[in-house]
């Protein structure tokens, strides 16, 4: 059996992949995921009556900050110039679905930035509504983040 080749491991240390030989191109990625909430919580979000404030506005800002700080959280991600980041929400009967789209001109993709922004947006929603989601024991039996995935990633050669 041969030893596998690892792109991020050299000898006994972790290392970023060298992308200096790559050509810059326009890159974009979109991630999607959702948070399941009580219907009463969904109604508060729709009505703008959540005690902590505007849930979706706060989550959108959090997503943008997360996108820009991805390499500070995920060790092997390269710093890339973010040229655009956008977060959209769909409020359903028992869940909020978020889509985070990220664009860059660089040598590597932005799917991790989109996933990180999406995850932080959903966590921010949970944080903003947690007082409405708690049961009598202080737990969150109905609250669930799921379906996180990359919807697409695109590279447009220059």
Secondary structure as GFF3:
##gff-version 3
##sequence-region A 1 158
A	DSSP	beta_strand	9	10	.	.	.	ID=ss1
A	DSSP	beta_strand	13	14	.	.	.	ID=ss2
A	DSSP	beta_strand	25	36	.	.	.	ID=ss3
A	DSSP	alpha_helix	39	47	.	.	.	ID=ss4
A	DSSP	alpha_helix	55	68	.	.	.	ID=ss5
A	DSSP	alpha_helix	70	73	.	.	.	ID=ss6
A	DSSP	beta_strand	82	91	.	.	.	ID=ss7
A	DSSP	beta_strand	95	106	.	.	.	ID=ss8
A	DSSP	alpha_helix	111	133	.	.	.	ID=ss9
A	DSSP	beta_strand	144	157	.	.	.	ID=ss10
###
